[in-house]
Amino acid sequence: MTVAWACLIFNFSTSTYGPSFSIGFVHLILEYLRITVSPGGFTALHHLIRKLAHPAEYAIFAMLLYGSSSAYEPFAWRPRRALWCFLFAAAYSLTDEFHQRFVPGRTPALADCGIDSLGSALGMLIFYLDNRIFPGSKTPPSSRPPGKSNIFQWLCSRLNFGE
């Protein structure tokens, strides 16, 4: 799943998903919701959505890296593992921007790497907070009281990824 997400990020950096794609996508959503926005408001909204996509995709990427980096207690908080996942995701964002140098219609920006890295840090913060809020849910299922689960285990069970 982690490799598939990395490939998806790479694919989002192609010319197919440039500004012209997202402009049409935002227009479609606004039309569906029957919302009218001034041209200046649309430009700001479009820019905001494009920039918010960066931290979202990298938060998910860092969380997938974290969960897949250990078969034993994949959701238990390990600061060193979190740091390595953050650094790997941040490095991957640099390669993503480097890739965009060679894609017609796309421009690389170090600011995007910063936004991506913030998203990676957000993903690690979510794991940290999950472990602070649900501290007992990282124990093996056999020794856990019934119904005791964290949000990631619940989501995985709903998506049939197992526990």
C-alpha positions in Angstrom: 0.0 0.0 0.0 2.9 2.3 0.8 4.6 1.8 -2.5 1.2 2.3 -4.3 0.7 5.6 -2.5 4.3 6.7 -3.5 3.4 5.8 -7.1 0.2 7.8 -6.8 2.1 10.9 -5.5 4.5 10.5 -8.5 1.6 10.2 -10.9 0.1 13.4 -9.4 3.3 15.2 -10.4 2.7 14.5 -14.1 1.2 17.0 -16.5 -2.1 15.2 -16.4 -2.8 16.6 -12.9 -1.5 20.1 -13.4 -3.4 23.3 -12.7 -5.7 22.8 -15.7 -7.0 19.5 -14.2 -7.6 20.9 -10.8 -9.3 24.0 -12.2 -11.8 21.8 -14.0 -12.2 19.6 -10.9 -12.9 22.6 -8.6 -15.4 24.0 -11.2 -17.1 20.7 -11.3 -17.4 20.5 -7.5 -18.7 24.1 -7.2 -21.2 23.5 -9.9 -22.4 20.3 -8.3 -22.8 22.1 -4.9 -24.4 25.0 -6.8 -21.9 27.5 -5.3 -21.1 30.7 -7.2 -17.7 32.2 -6.6 -16.2 35.4 -8.0 -13.1 35.0 -10.3 -10.8 36.2 -7.6 -12.4 34.0 -5.0 -12.1 31.0 -7.4 -8.4 31.7 -7.9 -7.8 31.8 -4.2 -9.9 28.7 -3.6 -8.2 26.8 -6.3 -4.7 27.8 -5.0 -5.8 26.8 -1.4 -7.1 23.4 -2.6 -3.9 22.7 -4.5 -1.7 23.6 -1.6 -3.8 21.6 0.9 -3.5 18.5 -1.2 0.3 18.5 -0.5 0.1 18.0 3.3 -2.8 15.6 3.0 -1.0 13.3 0.6 2.2 13.4 2.5 0.5 12.9 5.9 -1.0 9.7 4.5 2.3 8.7 3.0 4.2 9.1 6.3 1.5 7.2 8.2 1.7 4.4 5.7 5.4 4.3 6.0 5.1 4.2 9.8 2.5 1.4 9.8 4.4 -0.7 7.3 7.8 -0.3 8.9 7.2 -2.8 11.7 5.2 -6.1 11.7 5.3 -6.2 15.5 3.0 -3.4 16.9 2.8 -1.4 13.7 0.7 1.4 15.5 2.7 1.6 18.7 4.5 5.0 19.1 8.2 4.8 18.5 9.9 8.2 18.2 12.9 7.0 16.2 10.7 5.2 13.7 8.5 8.3 13.4 11.6 10.4 12.8 12.8 8.0 10.0 9.4 8.0 8.4 9.3 11.8 8.5 12.7 12.1 7.0 12.0 9.5 4.3 8.8 11.3 3.3 10.6 14.7 3.3 13.3 13.2 1.0 10.7 11.7 -1.2 9.1 15.1 -1.6 12.4 16.5 -2.8 12.6 13.8 -5.5 9.0 14.6 -6.4 9.9 18.3 -7.0 13.0 17.2 -8.9 10.8 15.1 -11.1 8.6 18.1 -11.9 11.6 19.9 -13.4 11.3 17.6 -16.3 7.5 17.6 -16.7 6.1 20.1 -19.2 3.6 22.5 -17.6 4.8 21.8 -14.0 7.3 23.8 -12.0 9.3 22.6 -9.0 9.1 24.6 -5.8 11.0 24.1 -2.6 8.1 25.7 -0.8 6.1 22.7 -1.8 8.7 20.4 -0.2 8.2 22.4 3.0 4.5 22.0 2.8 4.9 18.3 2.1 7.2 17.9 5.1 4.7 19.7 7.3 2.2 17.1 6.1 4.6 14.3 7.0 5.0 15.8 10.4 1.2 16.1 10.8 0.9 12.4 10.0 3.4 11.5 12.7 1.6 13.9 15.1 -1.6 12.0 14.4 0.1 8.7 15.4 1.6 10.3 18.5 -1.8 11.8 19.6 -3.5 8.5 18.9 -1.1 6.7 21.2 -1.6 9.4 23.9 -5.4 9.3 23.6 -5.7 5.5 23.2 -2.6 4.3 25.2 -3.9 0.7 25.9 -5.0 0.0 22.3 -1.5 -1.0 21.1 -1.5 -4.3 22.9 -2.0 -7.6 21.0 -5.6 -8.3 20.2 -5.6 -11.5 22.4 -4.7 -9.5 25.6 -6.9 -6.5 24.8 -10.4 -6.2 26.4 -13.2 -6.5 23.8 -14.0 -3.3 22.0 -10.6 -1.7 22.8 -9.2 -0.4 19.5 -7.6 2.7 18.1 -8.9 4.6 15.1 -6.3 3.1 12.6 -7.1 -0.5 13.6 -10.8 0.2 13.4 -10.3 1.7 9.9 -8.2 -1.2 8.8 -10.8 -3.7 10.0 -13.5 -1.9 8.1 -11.4 -2.0 4.9 -10.7 -5.7 5.5 -7.0 -5.1 5.9 -7.1 -7.2 9.1 -5.6 -6.2 12.4 
